[in-house]
Amino acid sequence: MALSIAAATTGVLPVFLAGALSVQIRHALHLGATDIGAAVAAFFGASALCSVGSGAAAERLGALRVMRLASLLALASLLAVAAFARSLPTLAAGLVVGGLANGAMQPSVNLLLSRAVRDGRQGLAFGIKQAGIPTATLLSGLAVPALALTAGWRSGFVAGAVLVALVGLALRRATGRLGLAPADRRAGTGRSASPAGAARHQVRAGVPAATAPHQVRAGVPEGAAPHQVRAGVPAATAPHQVRAASLARRPGLDPLPLAVLAAGMGAAVAAANAMGSFVVPSAVAHGVRPALAGLLAALGSAVGLSARVGFGWQADRPGRRRVPPAQRHLATVAALLAVGIAGYLALASGRSVLLVPGVVVAFGAGWGFNGLFNLAVVRAHPHAPARATGITQVGTYLGGMAGPLAFGLLADHAGYGDAWAMCAALAAVGAVTMVLAARLLRRRQTAP
């Protein structure tokens, strides 16, 4: 879990550093709010392009291998922005590299958690993993008074690069610590091949203690060949039959529910990511000093972080047995988005007395649903969690691309009040769509 939140944080750190430091970046590079929105949109557009392929690659190559590659891309993104960003194109180019890192990181972490954490703790696990996003916003907000106002905005990206490098080193050591064998990494199972690890897995799975580790992984005779062990087929089976059996165990995904889920997530994230990118400049525009605006963003992020972990922990508690877990979690997501509307409207009012309550409610409810959403997708598609979340993440990234861009355009031409009102409308669309997606999933699962 600690590794997952660190990895998820590295994926989104470049874009939220750009948002929190946007006041200083705009002044130094002579950019407007629309320009910052365009750079943020480039980040999420790149994430959307590689999300689906990264989910499939993680299931084929192993989650940790893809996570290590993603951390290297995130490091390159932060260093590129710190060293070479002199205009909008160079800033956007650096964030595009970060977007590729994020698109590869998130489905891989989802796969790691779905394989390495037992069902009764997955709500907490996904809540902790999704807490990495507000953690990035919290660190970015703290970077304003700690670094940007003293050593310059580029120092914030350098500090972020140091953090990402440390996470990359941890990922390099994670394979040995988790006891993953090469075959397990290729299969993406997250199970141990060592005798001790096999024994632990046998206890959880109810396999006799005398069973050999390769039999634990594949359930085949001890004399089976390596390719047959991985495929889980009898020893006499030919190689082409092994490949066919492997493909047969990868059932297809129903595209309609996933498309509706992606659309709902896109609307919700368009509002939330615009908030994460523009809460600091919006507060500054209403007369708040930049240092206090950065601390306000850090406060909201801390609330969002706590909400994601708390709602994830709550999701692990037994619910009504009549309602499948995926539908129950999506109903909670819809309720949170509905509450988040109040926070966005408080920010739209422009009243200083509503600024702190608006940030707390918008971050806590309007941005505290992501862990539950990914948990619902994984529970509805246990046979292919990385592929399923890779598809729904496309909606996440497209929303993350369109939201800040639209917010920046409205802020430049109509004011921050109208931009926050747009966020409230997007959250309402997301809430309604989540309800529709839950009903569609239930109908598909109960259909004869």
C-alpha angles and dihedrals in degrees: 000000000000089000092049096053091046092050094045089050093054090053095060101027096096095056097044092047086055090051097046093045094042094110091059093038092052092050094047097043097032095240133151131224089264090056092053089048090052092051091049089047090054089055094053093040090058089047091054093050095059102030100092094043091047092054091054091044092052091054090049102040102025132265098258094052092055091043091056091052090048092052090054090052091049090051091050090050095053094045092047093053092045094049107030111023105118101139142011095277094052092044091049092047091055091049091049089061088050090050091056088052092051094047090054096041104054101056089043093055089047089055092048092053095044090054102036102040124066119240095254091061102037095097090058090042094054091043090055092046093051089047085075090079097057087039088061090049091048092052090045092051092050089050090067099068095025100050118354096059093045112028100019134263094279090064088064091060091046090053089048090052090055091053092048091049090054091050090049090055090050090052091052090056095041096082093061094042093051091047096232115172120214092253090051091052091052091049094041093226099136091216126135122250095192118101092247092046091047091052091053091049091047091055091051094044098041095243118151112264093236093061113115118246095247088050090053090054098045109012093230135128119283093245095058119123119253095255089050092049090056093045096044097229134130120281094249094058116115121237095251089052089051090056091047092050090049092052092046090059091057101078118196125258123245102241101200100064090042091050091051091047090050091050093050092047090048092057093045095047092046087065096040097047092047087055092049091050100043109028090097099049090041091055091046090051088056092055102269115140113249094243092052091044089056091050089049090055089048090052092051091047092051089053091048091048092051091046094054093050093043096048090046091052090049091051090062091063115097112268135189107313092214091066117065113235095245093055092044092053093048090052089055090049090054091050092050092051090051091054091046090061088072090056093051091048090051089055090046091057091067092216113144092216090061096046099091096039090047093052092047094050095041094049095039100047105012091050103024098081103076098094092050091049094053090044089054092050092049093047091050092048107032092155094061112018097158094047092046095047089042088062096045090046087064087067089047092054096042088052090046088052098047099038100061091039093053091042091053092049092050093045092053096045107026107017137256093284093066091043092056090046087056088055090053091052092049091051089053091052090049093051093052092046092052090056091050092048092051091053092047092051091050093050092048093049094048095043114113 
